[in-house]
Structure formats: C-alpha cells, structure tokens
C-alpha cells in the first residue's frame, strides 16, 4: 500500500455505519439513520472549556468505560489550540452530526481547489466547506458534496490512527493532581508510573513532591515526612518568599519528582533522571514553619553557552501574579554575584520570549535612569521633553545588568530604542511611556533584594564544577588515561 502523507489529505464528512472492533457508536434506530463510526484520526465539533460554541477537534485516543451498554470516552485535541486544552469527552459533549475523516487528495482534487474563483470559494463557504486548516491541502467538505466511500476506513485515516495510537506521550495521562490543597488539571503527558494513570487523581506531598494514589496514603506519608519544604540550602527569604538551592547530585529523588511535576505543565520538557549536572532553585511561599512550592528554575552547573537558566516553571495556581519575572530576576541576581554574563537556554517559547524581553527592557531602563540620579517619574516628566537619550558603551550595560550582549541588542531593536553610533557604543532613547511603565512595574510587582541573599558561587575545581557534565567527562577521561 502506498504511503500517504498525512498533510496531503482532505477531511471528508463520514457517514459510515458499518461496525468494527473499535466502532464507538451504534446505529440510531430512532432517527432511522446511521450515526458515524468514530475512530482515532476522525474530526468533529466538541465542547471546549471556556468556549460557548463547539470547536473542531480531532480524536486522538479511545477508551471503553462500560460494556453493557457499551460506552466510550474520547481524547480530543482541539485544532489550532494549544495541547494543554486537550481533554477526555463523552458522546454527549460532541456534535455527532458533523464528523469528518481523512481522505487522500488526488492531483485532480488539488488542481480543482487551486482553480477556484473567489465566487466559487464564497459559494463553497456558504454550503459549509472550510478551506485550509494549516495547509491548503486540507478541506472540510459536507457529505452531500462528495461521493460516498464504501470503505470503512481510508488509508490516510488508518495511517493517522496508527500514528496517534503509537504516540501515547502526546496524550495527557494524569487526570488531576492534588498539591497543597489545590486540585490542578495537568496540561501534558508526564512519565509517572502507569499504575497512577488509571486513578482519578494523584496526590503529591507538599514538601518532597512524592506521589501517592490516595489521600489516605498521602496523609500517612506527610505525618512522617522529614521535610517541611524543599531539601537543600535556603539561600534567600524576604516578604514571605524563599528560595532553596537543591543540588541534583545530592537530592536526586526530589529533583526527579520536581521534573515530573514540571513535565505536566511544560510540553517540550525532557525529564532527566540523571539530575546530577543541575542546580534547582525552588521558590516557595512561607506559611508558619512550612515552605510550599510556587515554581522553580534549573541551571546547569557548567554551561559552555553561558546559560544561567535551563528550565522555568510557575505552577498554574500561581500564574499571572508576577512570579515568572521574579524567577528571571533571581537568575540574574545569581549571575551578578558570580560576575558572569547570563542568558536563558534557547530556543525560548513565544511566551517565554515575551517575559524575558519585558525583564530585559526593565533592566535597560533601570540602567539608563541610574544616570539621572534615580529621579521619580513626575520629576523626570517636568525636565524632559518626550524622551530620555543616553549614549553608553554596550560593555558597560552588559557588566551592569549581566545580560548577554545579543539579548540586549535584540531587545533594544525589538522596542526600537537603540541607535548604533560606532563600534561598541549605542544611543538609547526611552519614551516617557516606557519610563512610566518602568515605575509602575517597580512599585506594582515583586522584586528580589540582594541584601537578603545568603549565597556564594559553588566551588570550582580545575575550572569545572563538581557534578557537572564536564566534570563527569573529565573524570571518565582520567580513568581511561590511568587504565592506559
């Protein structure tokens, strides 16, 4: 059988009634007509949380939840939406009158689509045809416009179903987690033990992040858990917030538990079971004598690319509260103490880039205003016309902020605030609106304060931190040399 490119398909309205081993819906005898047989790879309109109208979704997995009468649920990915919106639904949350399945487009089909006039396209839209879902090779066509297919499953549909069934890591496998009194719906797959994926909820210890299958088991564990917060060393505490430095070499079990938790909310994160090359900086809220996790960032002990942050997470219940920028600011505080230039590991997501550029602009503005004796906004507004202009050396800006030169340049270019005068020098022009935003952020959100930091850079032996990947490589080379 010829291999079919999944993107080279047309989603055709399905009106199949033949039953098979994975048939999901029986014939509707009351209505006197057959309802579609649903399979992995089919698309249909379904209810999505936060939306009044149904949204086009694709079936990614099937589970039978009862045998008599047969009942099923379907794992739905909503087309053109982030994967964190994926969910399990039953038939009553889906529109079974509009079901589409993949069908290969022939060359003639493509030529016909390419030759559509604007009027033809408008008429097709009125009749319900929807063009272009990520590519012009895909089209949703109402069943009454196409030739009935006798085949229960087309080759393209079969290939799509097989691909989705094999790739289980693309499906969220944990229904709910319970952490510190919060019930949270995960966004993505995480490689927790298979036994936990069959449970209605997974219970996590507030402090060691160990995972349990029931509340009673969690309660029993927490009554004797030796921790009251993350392990490692508390290196910062101020205004009810604290940072703990966890060495992945010393506290591997906690570090792995932390990575598993993060994987539930980070689509492209890799869970490293060998956490030895990393430090984890865990941000906590303090309540009495307990420290409960808010988020964290990790940092490789030895980075040849000068990365000061490898992974960052704020738990969903604490998002939109300024904690992301707080973590970013803390990562640069450590870089300042180390007297090293830092940058986040690339590539950044779109949202990650926005967060970083917001911080980088704040740091640039702070540097510029430092040359104006740190006057307030109203005072500056009186003495300035429309903007502040400052000529400076990029090296000075890097040394003051500890932000990598490329990140500074890209930020200034993105906001249109820089003019290069000669090699190594730049003219920064900040508008009054940018200055106002800086003062609003300065007052309105949390900031780290270096005087509360109790931390020294890790000990380095032979220019390689202990426990780093480079140290491991160096040790292996040394062993081989001794054997030779």
Backbone torsions as a table, in degrees:
resi	resn	phi	psi	omega
1	UNK	NA	135.7	-178.3
2	UNK	-65.6	142.9	176.2
3	UNK	-79.1	133.7	-175.2
4	UNK	-112.4	128.5	175.4
5	UNK	-69.3	123.3	-175.9
6	UNK	-61.4	-28.4	178.3
7	UNK	-78.2	-10.1	-177.1
8	UNK	-99.7	55.3	-174.1
9	UNK	-135.3	163.1	170.5
10	UNK	-117.5	133.6	178.1
11	UNK	-86.1	110.6	-170.3
12	UNK	-105.1	138.8	-179.5
13	UNK	-60.3	125.3	-175.5
14	UNK	-97.3	133.1	174.9
15	UNK	-130.6	39.6	-176.7
16	UNK	-82.8	139.5	178.5
17	UNK	-118.8	-7.8	-179.7
18	UNK	-64.7	139.8	-177.1
19	UNK	-98.8	147.5	176.9
20	UNK	-141.8	-174.9	-176.7
21	UNK	-59.6	-31.6	-179.6
22	UNK	-108.1	22.9	175.0
23	UNK	-65.1	139.5	-172.7
24	UNK	-110.5	-23.6	-176.3
25	UNK	-134.8	133.9	180.0
26	UNK	-86.4	175.8	-179.1
27	UNK	-66.5	145.4	178.5
28	UNK	-93.2	91.2	-175.9
29	UNK	-71.2	-26.1	-179.4
30	UNK	-66.7	-44.5	-178.8
31	UNK	-78.8	-13.0	179.4
32	UNK	76.5	20.4	179.4
33	UNK	-147.2	165.0	-178.7
34	UNK	-89.0	140.1	170.6
35	UNK	-95.1	158.2	-173.0
36	UNK	-64.4	147.4	169.0
37	UNK	-83.2	119.9	-175.4
38	UNK	-93.8	138.7	177.7
39	UNK	-139.5	164.7	173.3
40	UNK	-58.4	133.2	-178.7
41	UNK	103.1	-18.7	177.8
42	UNK	-73.1	154.5	176.8
43	UNK	-120.9	147.5	179.7
44	UNK	-161.4	170.1	179.1
45	UNK	-89.4	134.7	-175.2
46	UNK	-143.5	162.4	-179.7
47	UNK	-76.0	130.5	176.2
48	UNK	-118.6	136.7	-178.7
49	UNK	-56.9	131.6	178.3
50	UNK	89.3	-1.2	-180.0
51	UNK	-118.5	135.4	177.7
52	UNK	-76.4	-39.4	-179.5
53	UNK	-95.3	153.5	177.6
54	UNK	-68.5	150.9	-174.7
55	UNK	-121.0	144.3	177.0
56	UNK	-62.4	126.4	178.7
57	UNK	-133.5	163.0	179.1
58	UNK	-119.6	134.6	179.5
59	UNK	-75.4	121.9	-178.4
60	UNK	-107.2	-20.4	-179.7
61	UNK	-160.1	158.3	-179.9
62	UNK	-128.0	141.2	171.5
63	UNK	-137.6	131.6	174.7
64	UNK	-86.2	127.6	-175.5
65	UNK	-108.8	-12.0	172.4
66	UNK	-157.1	154.7	-175.8
67	UNK	-102.3	-35.1	-176.1
68	UNK	-137.2	102.1	-1.8
69	UNK	-75.2	157.4	-179.7
70	UNK	-64.2	131.3	-179.8
71	UNK	-139.8	142.9	-173.8
72	UNK	-133.5	161.3	167.5
73	UNK	-129.6	156.9	-171.9
74	UNK	-130.3	135.9	177.1
75	UNK	-87.8	116.9	-171.3
76	UNK	-109.4	126.8	168.3
77	UNK	-101.3	125.4	-178.5
78	UNK	-85.5	122.7	-174.1
79	UNK	-61.7	132.8	178.3
80	UNK	70.5	14.9	175.2
81	UNK	-119.2	155.4	179.2
82	UNK	-59.5	147.2	-177.1
83	UNK	-62.8	-18.9	179.2
84	UNK	-67.6	-13.0	177.1
85	UNK	-83.6	-5.9	-178.9
86	UNK	-62.1	148.2	-177.1
87	UNK	-160.9	165.1	173.4
88	UNK	-90.3	133.4	179.1
89	UNK	-132.9	156.0	172.6
90	UNK	-102.9	175.7	-173.4
91	UNK	-60.1	-32.8	-176.4
92	UNK	-70.9	-6.4	177.3
93	UNK	-105.8	13.4	-178.0
94	UNK	-130.8	150.5	176.7
95	UNK	-91.0	102.5	-175.7
96	UNK	-81.7	-1.6	177.5
97	UNK	-87.7	-9.7	-179.8
98	UNK	-130.5	85.3	-178.8
99	UNK	-120.2	136.6	-175.2
100	UNK	-127.3	144.8	176.8
101	UNK	-131.1	155.6	-176.0
102	UNK	-69.0	136.4	175.6
103	UNK	-138.9	135.2	-177.6
104	UNK	-67.6	133.6	174.5
105	UNK	-82.9	129.4	174.0
106	UNK	-82.1	168.3	177.0
107	UNK	-59.8	-37.6	179.0
108	UNK	-63.9	-41.1	177.7
109	UNK	-59.2	-44.8	-178.5
110	UNK	-63.6	-42.4	179.6
111	UNK	-63.0	-40.9	179.3
112	UNK	-63.6	-41.6	179.0
113	UNK	-64.7	-41.6	-177.7
114	UNK	-65.5	-27.5	-175.1
115	UNK	-93.3	4.4	179.6
116	UNK	-62.0	131.9	174.1
117	UNK	-80.8	163.4	176.4
118	UNK	-54.9	-38.4	179.9
119	UNK	-66.9	-42.4	177.9
120	UNK	-61.5	-41.8	179.6
121	UNK	-62.3	-42.1	178.3
122	UNK	-63.1	-40.7	178.7
123	UNK	-65.2	-39.2	179.3
124	UNK	-64.6	-39.0	178.4
125	UNK	-63.4	-40.4	179.4
126	UNK	-62.9	-32.7	-178.9
127	UNK	-84.5	-1.1	174.6
128	UNK	107.5	-1.6	178.9
129	UNK	-74.0	137.7	-179.8
130	UNK	-122.0	119.7	-176.9
131	UNK	-92.4	146.9	164.3
132	UNK	66.0	86.7	169.5
133	UNK	-108.4	84.2	-177.5
134	UNK	86.1	-19.7	179.5
135	UNK	-161.3	148.9	179.4
136	UNK	-70.9	-8.7	178.9
137	UNK	-79.5	-5.1	-177.4
138	UNK	-115.8	136.3	-179.4
139	UNK	-148.5	138.8	173.7
140	UNK	-91.6	118.8	-174.9
141	UNK	-120.4	125.1	175.6
142	UNK	-57.9	145.6	-173.3
143	UNK	-58.7	-33.2	-175.9
144	UNK	-71.9	-4.0	178.4
145	UNK	-99.7	-5.4	-173.5
146	UNK	-124.5	166.5	178.1
147	UNK	-79.9	132.9	-179.6
148	UNK	-61.5	135.8	179.2
149	UNK	-100.4	126.7	-179.5
150	UNK	-78.1	-22.3	-178.1
151	UNK	-72.4	133.8	-179.7
152	UNK	-65.0	-38.2	-175.0
153	UNK	-141.2	124.1	179.7
154	UNK	-75.5	160.1	178.0
155	UNK	-56.5	-40.7	-179.3
156	UNK	-64.3	-41.4	179.2
157	UNK	-65.4	-40.1	-179.5
158	UNK	-64.9	-41.1	179.6
159	UNK	-66.6	-41.7	179.0
160	UNK	-64.3	-41.8	180.0
161	UNK	-62.9	-44.7	-179.0
162	UNK	-62.7	-41.0	-179.8
163	UNK	-62.1	-44.5	-178.4
164	UNK	-69.8	-37.6	-179.7
165	UNK	-66.7	-33.9	-179.1
166	UNK	-75.7	-31.3	-174.1
167	UNK	-96.1	71.9	-177.8
168	UNK	-69.2	-22.1	-178.0
169	UNK	-70.0	-5.7	176.4
170	UNK	-91.5	-0.9	-179.2
171	UNK	-110.2	136.0	176.2
172	UNK	-63.1	129.3	-173.3
173	UNK	-112.1	-5.2	177.5
174	UNK	-115.3	125.5	-177.0
175	UNK	-70.5	-52.3	-177.8
176	UNK	-145.9	151.5	165.9
177	UNK	-122.2	148.5	176.4
178	UNK	-118.7	119.9	-176.5
179	UNK	-139.8	118.8	176.2
180	UNK	53.9	40.5	177.4
181	UNK	85.9	-7.9	178.7
182	UNK	-96.0	132.7	172.1
183	UNK	-99.7	118.3	-169.5
184	UNK	-123.9	134.2	174.8
185	UNK	-88.3	117.2	178.4
186	UNK	-63.3	162.1	-179.6
187	UNK	-103.9	-32.7	-170.9
188	UNK	-138.0	174.3	176.2
189	UNK	-67.8	144.1	170.5
190	UNK	-142.9	139.9	-173.2
191	UNK	-78.7	56.4	170.8
192	UNK	-71.3	161.4	178.0
193	UNK	-53.6	142.1	-175.6
194	UNK	-58.4	-31.4	-178.8
195	UNK	-61.6	-28.4	-179.1
196	UNK	-78.5	-22.2	-175.6
197	UNK	-72.9	-13.4	179.4
198	UNK	-92.5	-2.8	-175.2
199	UNK	-94.5	154.7	179.0
200	UNK	-67.9	-23.0	179.8
201	UNK	-159.0	152.0	174.1
202	UNK	-113.9	131.8	-175.8
203	UNK	-104.4	126.1	-177.5
204	UNK	-109.6	139.9	174.7
205	UNK	-67.3	135.6	-179.3
206	UNK	-58.6	-28.4	-167.6
207	UNK	-110.3	-48.5	-177.7
208	UNK	-97.0	-8.2	177.6
209	UNK	64.4	17.9	172.9
210	UNK	-65.6	156.8	-171.2
211	UNK	-117.6	141.5	-173.8
212	UNK	-137.4	154.5	-174.5
213	UNK	-89.9	-7.5	179.7
214	UNK	-150.6	159.9	179.3
215	UNK	-65.5	-38.0	179.8
216	UNK	-62.3	-41.1	178.0
217	UNK	-64.1	-41.9	177.8
218	UNK	-62.5	-45.7	-178.6
219	UNK	-60.7	-41.4	178.3
220	UNK	-63.7	-41.8	179.2
221	UNK	-64.9	-47.1	-174.7
222	UNK	-66.9	-21.3	177.8
223	UNK	-68.9	-19.2	-179.9
224	UNK	-128.5	8.9	177.9
225	UNK	-62.5	128.6	-176.2
226	UNK	-73.3	-10.7	-176.1
227	UNK	-99.5	157.7	170.2
228	UNK	-128.1	15.6	-179.3
229	UNK	175.0	-172.8	179.5
230	UNK	-61.2	152.4	172.3
231	UNK	-71.8	-174.9	179.5
232	UNK	89.3	-158.7	-173.1
233	UNK	-111.3	131.3	174.5
234	UNK	-77.8	119.2	-173.9
235	UNK	-112.9	-5.0	-178.1
236	UNK	-159.3	137.8	172.3
237	UNK	-155.4	129.1	-179.7
238	UNK	-166.4	135.7	176.5
239	UNK	52.9	42.8	175.1
240	UNK	79.5	5.3	178.1
241	UNK	-119.0	145.6	-178.3
242	UNK	-142.6	149.2	173.4
243	UNK	-114.2	136.4	173.6
244	UNK	-116.2	135.3	174.6
245	UNK	-96.4	116.5	-179.0
246	UNK	-110.9	122.9	177.8
247	UNK	-86.3	120.1	-179.0
248	UNK	-62.6	-19.9	177.5
249	UNK	-78.9	-33.9	-177.4
250	UNK	-88.2	-33.2	-175.6
251	UNK	-126.0	63.2	-174.7
252	UNK	-63.7	-41.5	-176.4
253	UNK	-63.4	-45.9	178.2
254	UNK	-62.9	-42.5	-177.7
255	UNK	-62.1	-40.7	177.9
256	UNK	-66.3	-42.5	177.1
257	UNK	-60.2	-38.4	178.9
258	UNK	-65.9	-42.0	179.0
259	UNK	-65.9	-38.2	176.8
260	UNK	-62.7	-44.6	177.3
261	UNK	-60.5	-43.5	-178.8
262	UNK	-64.5	-35.7	-177.8
263	UNK	-62.6	-25.7	178.0
264	UNK	-64.1	-19.8	-174.1
265	UNK	-126.3	0.3	178.0
266	UNK	-122.8	115.0	-172.1
267	UNK	-64.0	-42.7	-170.7
268	UNK	-105.4	16.3	178.9
269	UNK	-75.9	141.4	173.4
270	UNK	-100.8	131.0	178.0
271	UNK	-86.0	113.2	178.5
272	UNK	-93.6	116.4	176.2
273	UNK	-80.2	-20.1	170.4
274	UNK	-95.0	92.9	-175.6
275	UNK	-93.4	5.3	-175.7
276	UNK	-57.1	-34.8	-177.6
277	UNK	-75.3	2.2	-170.8
278	UNK	-123.5	149.4	162.0
279	UNK	-102.1	145.6	177.2
280	UNK	-120.8	125.3	-179.4
281	UNK	-107.8	104.7	-170.0
282	UNK	-100.3	122.4	178.5
283	UNK	-90.5	130.4	-177.7
284	UNK	-130.8	151.5	166.6
285	UNK	-93.8	137.8	179.5
286	UNK	-96.4	130.5	172.2
287	UNK	-129.2	111.6	-174.7
288	UNK	53.9	-115.4	-177.8
289	UNK	-104.5	16.5	-178.9
290	UNK	-113.1	151.4	175.9
291	UNK	-124.9	115.4	-176.0
292	UNK	-110.9	135.3	-171.3
293	UNK	-65.4	137.6	173.7
294	UNK	-108.8	-41.5	-178.5
295	UNK	-178.6	-172.5	179.9
296	UNK	-164.5	166.5	163.2
297	UNK	-136.5	152.3	178.0
298	UNK	-111.8	159.7	-176.1
299	UNK	-147.5	128.7	177.7
300	UNK	-71.0	138.4	-175.6
301	UNK	-65.7	-32.8	179.8
302	UNK	-137.1	105.6	-177.8
303	UNK	-115.4	118.5	179.1
304	UNK	-69.4	-20.2	-178.2
305	UNK	-97.5	11.4	178.2
306	UNK	61.8	35.4	175.7
307	UNK	-78.1	130.6	175.1
308	UNK	-105.4	5.7	178.2
309	UNK	-156.6	127.7	-179.5
310	UNK	-101.1	-40.7	-177.0
311	UNK	-148.0	144.9	-179.0
312	UNK	-139.8	140.1	179.9
313	UNK	-147.7	134.5	164.7
314	UNK	-115.2	125.3	-179.3
315	UNK	-60.6	146.8	-172.4
316	UNK	-52.6	-37.8	-176.7
317	UNK	-70.7	-10.3	179.7
318	UNK	-113.5	5.9	-179.3
319	UNK	-74.9	161.9	-177.2
320	UNK	64.1	27.1	179.1
321	UNK	-125.5	12.2	176.7
322	UNK	86.8	4.4	-177.0
323	UNK	-72.5	-28.7	178.9
324	UNK	-61.3	-49.4	178.3
325	UNK	-66.2	-30.4	177.9
326	UNK	-63.9	-42.9	177.3
327	UNK	-64.8	-42.7	179.1
328	UNK	-61.7	-45.2	-179.6
329	UNK	-62.0	-38.5	179.6
330	UNK	-66.9	-37.1	179.2
331	UNK	-61.9	-36.5	178.5
332	UNK	-78.1	-26.3	173.7
333	UNK	-62.5	-42.6	177.3
334	UNK	-63.1	-38.0	178.6
335	UNK	-64.6	-37.3	178.9
336	UNK	-65.5	-41.2	178.9
337	UNK	-66.1	-37.7	178.3
338	UNK	-74.9	-14.4	-174.9
339	UNK	58.3	45.4	178.1
340	UNK	-126.2	151.3	173.3
341	UNK	-81.8	138.2	-176.6
342	UNK	-128.6	158.4	178.6
343	UNK	-156.9	148.0	177.2
344	UNK	-72.2	153.4	178.1
345	UNK	-63.5	135.9	-177.0
346	UNK	-102.7	156.3	0.4
347	UNK	-83.5	156.8	175.6
348	UNK	-91.4	150.1	171.4
349	UNK	-70.4	168.3	179.0
350	UNK	-59.0	-45.7	179.8
351	UNK	-68.7	-36.4	177.8
352	UNK	-63.7	-41.2	179.0
353	UNK	-64.1	-40.0	178.1
354	UNK	-62.2	-43.9	-179.9
355	UNK	-63.4	-44.3	-179.0
356	UNK	-67.3	-43.6	-179.5
357	UNK	-64.0	-33.6	175.2
358	UNK	-62.5	-44.1	177.2
359	UNK	-66.8	-44.2	-179.0
360	UNK	-60.5	-40.7	177.3
361	UNK	-64.2	-40.1	177.2
362	UNK	-59.6	-44.6	-178.9
363	UNK	-66.2	-39.3	177.5
364	UNK	-64.0	-44.6	179.7
365	UNK	-62.7	-40.7	178.4
366	UNK	-61.8	-40.4	178.2
367	UNK	-63.4	-44.8	-178.9
368	UNK	-64.1	-47.0	-177.4
369	UNK	-67.1	-20.6	176.0
370	UNK	-62.9	-22.5	177.6
371	UNK	-83.8	-2.9	178.0
372	UNK	-114.5	31.9	175.1
373	UNK	55.5	30.7	175.6
374	UNK	52.4	42.6	175.9
375	UNK	-69.7	157.2	178.3
376	UNK	-77.3	170.5	-174.9
377	UNK	-63.6	-46.5	-176.5
378	UNK	-63.2	-38.2	178.8
379	UNK	-67.2	-43.1	178.2
380	UNK	-64.6	-36.3	-179.1
381	UNK	-62.4	-32.8	-178.9
382	UNK	-72.2	-37.5	-173.4
383	UNK	-93.4	-14.0	-178.6
384	UNK	-102.5	159.2	176.5
385	UNK	-88.1	-83.2	-179.2
386	UNK	-120.5	-19.9	-175.4
387	UNK	-158.6	164.8	172.8
388	UNK	-101.1	134.4	176.6
389	UNK	-119.2	133.2	178.7
390	UNK	-141.5	126.3	172.2
391	UNK	-92.6	128.3	-178.7
392	UNK	-146.6	166.7	176.2
393	UNK	-92.9	132.0	-177.9
394	UNK	-59.9	-33.6	179.4
395	UNK	-62.4	-39.6	177.0
396	UNK	-62.7	-40.5	-179.9
397	UNK	-65.4	-40.5	177.7
398	UNK	-63.6	-46.4	-177.6
399	UNK	-65.3	-33.2	-178.3
400	UNK	-76.6	-41.9	-174.8
401	UNK	-95.1	-22.1	-174.2
402	UNK	62.2	23.4	174.0
403	UNK	-92.3	138.2	-177.9
404	UNK	-61.4	143.4	-175.3
405	UNK	-54.6	-44.5	-178.4
406	UNK	-61.9	-36.4	179.0
407	UNK	-68.5	-39.2	177.8
408	UNK	-64.5	-45.9	-178.1
409	UNK	-64.0	-45.4	-178.9
410	UNK	-64.2	-34.9	178.4
411	UNK	-68.1	-45.9	-179.6
412	UNK	-64.4	-38.1	177.6
413	UNK	-68.5	-38.1	-179.6
414	UNK	-63.3	-39.1	-179.3
415	UNK	-92.9	-3.0	177.8
416	UNK	65.8	39.8	-174.8
417	UNK	-112.6	5.1	-174.1
418	UNK	-124.1	143.5	171.4
419	UNK	-131.1	122.2	179.7
420	UNK	-79.3	125.2	-178.8
421	UNK	-95.1	-47.4	174.2
422	UNK	-156.9	-177.5	-173.6
423	UNK	-58.1	120.8	175.9
424	UNK	85.5	-8.5	-179.2
425	UNK	-113.9	154.2	-178.2
426	UNK	-148.7	146.8	174.4
427	UNK	-104.6	119.6	-178.6
428	UNK	-103.0	127.5	179.4
429	UNK	-119.9	113.5	-179.6
430	UNK	-107.8	129.6	177.9
431	UNK	-76.8	162.5	178.3
432	UNK	-62.7	-32.9	179.4
433	UNK	-66.2	-36.2	176.5
434	UNK	-67.4	-39.6	179.2
435	UNK	-65.8	-40.7	177.9
436	UNK	-62.4	-43.5	179.0
437	UNK	-62.0	-37.1	179.2
438	UNK	-61.4	-47.4	-178.5
439	UNK	-68.2	-33.1	175.9
440	UNK	-64.5	-43.0	177.6
441	UNK	-66.9	-36.6	-178.3
442	UNK	-63.1	-37.6	-178.8
443	UNK	-90.0	-35.4	-168.4
444	UNK	-87.3	-14.3	-179.2
445	UNK	-129.5	166.6	-177.9
446	UNK	-70.6	146.4	175.5
447	UNK	-136.4	148.0	175.5
448	UNK	-80.4	151.7	-178.7
449	UNK	-126.2	117.3	-172.1
450	UNK	-60.3	-26.3	-176.5
451	UNK	-69.0	-13.5	177.5
452	UNK	-98.3	3.1	179.3
453	UNK	-85.8	125.1	176.5
454	UNK	-118.2	83.4	-171.5
455	UNK	-154.7	139.4	172.5
456	UNK	-121.1	144.7	177.8
457	UNK	-55.8	144.1	-179.3
458	UNK	-57.4	151.4	178.0
459	UNK	-65.4	138.2	179.7
460	UNK	-118.8	129.2	177.2
461	UNK	-113.8	123.2	-179.3
462	UNK	55.4	39.4	178.3
463	UNK	64.9	15.0	179.2
464	UNK	-132.2	116.5	178.7
465	UNK	-61.6	140.4	178.1
466	UNK	-62.1	137.3	178.4
467	UNK	88.2	-5.4	-178.9
468	UNK	-79.4	165.0	177.0
469	UNK	-61.0	-39.4	179.7
470	UNK	-63.4	-38.3	178.7
471	UNK	-66.0	-40.6	177.6
472	UNK	-60.8	-45.5	179.4
473	UNK	-61.6	-42.0	-178.0
474	UNK	-65.7	-38.7	179.1
475	UNK	-66.0	-41.2	179.4
476	UNK	-61.9	-42.2	178.4
477	UNK	-61.5	-41.6	179.3
478	UNK	-62.0	-41.0	178.6
479	UNK	-63.5	-43.6	179.6
480	UNK	-62.6	-40.2	179.8
481	UNK	-62.7	-39.6	-179.2
482	UNK	-66.1	-38.5	179.7
483	UNK	-66.3	-35.7	178.4
484	UNK	-66.3	NA	NA
